[in-house]
Amino acid sequence: MPSDPASPELLVIWHSRTGASAQMARAAARAKGAVLIRAREVEAGRMLDAAGYLFVGPENLASLSGEMKEMFDRTYYPLLGRIEGRPYATIIAAGSDGENAQRQLDRIATGWRLKRVAEPKIANFDAQTPEEILAEKQVSERILQECAELGEGIAEGLRMGIF
């Protein structure tokens, strides 16, 4: 559990290749009690100190981005059996689908025995050509607002002891 139960922390863990996931993670992390941390900087101890998690990343070639996957590879076994029951949610930036990255992330969360507390958020940017896929993205205000509401909802649930 978190080191200070009076102040439960939502860890917003992100990776971005084209800016979309970074924008969405920042929007979600505006919530009181949320802390934004890039996937490559995450350590198992930092995750142990958090009360819940919001994973935000892109789908690349029908799977999680490399940096997100590497974070899970690095922290999975040190955390196995130590974070069971903690809440999590996800935001995926996708060119067309996002479902495979979502499934991959859910399988990892299932192994940790985390509890999903919100429906998956997949933002589809309809990028089909190499140029569109590699281009910097600009996330719409509507999607950013949805991400902010998701972050606030989870953070509020942690503060209220719902999760």
Secondary structure as UniProt FT lines:
FT   TURN            5..6
FT   STRAND          10..14
FT   HELIX           20..28
FT   TURN            29..30
FT   TURN            32..33
FT   STRAND          34..38
FT   HELIX           39..41
FT   HELIX           44..49
FT   STRAND          52..60
FT   TURN            61..62
FT   STRAND          63..64
FT   HELIX           66..79
FT   TURN            80..82
FT   TURN            84..85
FT   STRAND          87..94
FT   HELIX           99..112
FT   STRAND          115..116
FT   STRAND          121..124
FT   HELIX           130..134
FT   HELIX           141..160
//
